[in-house]
Amino acid sequence: MPFYDALSGWKKLGDDIHQKDAAVFAYFWNRMKREIEQGVAPHSWGKGFVQSDYAKHGIDEMGAIYTA
Protein backbone atom coordinates (compact mmCIF):
# COMPACT_ATOMS: atom_id res chain seq x y z
CA MET A 1 0.00 0.00 0.00
CA PRO A 2 1.91 3.05 -1.23
CA PHE A 3 -0.02 5.53 0.90
CA TYR A 4 0.61 3.54 4.09
CA ASP A 5 4.29 3.12 3.17
CA ALA A 6 4.60 6.88 2.71
CA LEU A 7 3.22 7.49 6.21
CA SER A 8 5.30 4.76 7.82
CA GLY A 9 8.72 6.32 8.13
CA TRP A 10 9.40 4.20 11.21
CA LYS A 11 9.62 0.97 9.18
CA LYS A 12 13.29 1.45 8.24
CA LEU A 13 14.22 2.28 11.83
CA GLY A 14 12.22 -0.72 13.06
CA ASP A 15 13.94 -3.00 10.54
CA ASP A 16 17.37 -1.71 11.62
CA ILE A 17 16.55 -2.39 15.28
CA HIS A 18 15.26 -5.86 14.41
CA GLN A 19 18.44 -6.70 12.49
CA LYS A 20 20.64 -5.69 15.44
CA ASP A 21 18.42 -7.53 17.90
CA ALA A 22 18.44 -10.68 15.77
CA ALA A 23 22.24 -10.56 15.53
CA VAL A 24 22.55 -10.54 19.33
CA PHE A 25 20.18 -13.47 19.77
CA ALA A 26 21.84 -15.38 16.90
CA TYR A 27 25.23 -14.95 18.59
CA PHE A 28 24.00 -16.74 21.72
CA TRP A 29 22.15 -19.37 19.64
CA ASN A 30 25.24 -20.18 17.61
CA ARG A 31 27.39 -20.29 20.74
CA MET A 32 24.96 -22.74 22.36
CA LYS A 33 24.95 -24.92 19.23
CA ARG A 34 28.79 -25.01 19.23
CA GLU A 35 28.85 -25.93 22.93
CA ILE A 36 26.35 -28.73 22.28
CA GLU A 37 28.45 -30.07 19.41
CA GLN A 38 31.56 -29.95 21.63
CA GLY A 39 29.69 -31.67 24.46
CA VAL A 40 30.30 -28.87 26.97
CA ALA A 41 26.87 -27.22 27.06
CA PRO A 42 25.21 -27.33 30.48
CA HIS A 43 21.80 -28.92 30.83
CA SER A 44 19.09 -26.36 30.07
CA TRP A 45 15.76 -25.95 28.36
CA GLY A 46 17.52 -24.23 25.46
CA LYS A 47 19.83 -27.20 24.96
CA GLY A 48 16.86 -29.56 24.78
CA PHE A 49 15.14 -27.25 22.34
CA VAL A 50 18.19 -27.05 20.06
CA GLN A 51 18.43 -30.82 20.06
CA SER A 52 14.72 -31.25 19.31
CA ASP A 53 13.29 -31.41 15.81
CA TYR A 54 11.78 -27.92 15.99
CA ALA A 55 11.68 -27.60 12.19
CA LYS A 56 9.26 -30.52 12.10
CA HIS A 57 6.79 -28.32 13.96
CA GLY A 58 7.10 -25.46 11.48
CA ILE A 59 9.59 -23.37 13.47
CA ASP A 60 12.19 -21.72 11.25
CA GLU A 61 15.73 -20.85 12.38
CA MET A 62 14.90 -17.28 13.41
CA GLY A 63 11.82 -18.45 15.29
CA ALA A 64 13.96 -21.03 17.07
CA ILE A 65 16.55 -18.40 17.93
CA TYR A 66 13.95 -16.18 19.57
CA THR A 67 12.30 -19.14 21.31
CA ALA A 68 15.48 -20.49 22.86
Secondary structure, 3 states (H helix, E strand, C coil): CHHHHHHCCHHHHHHHHHHHHHHHHHHHHHHHHHHHHHCCCCCCHHHHHHHCCHHHHCCCHHHHHHHC
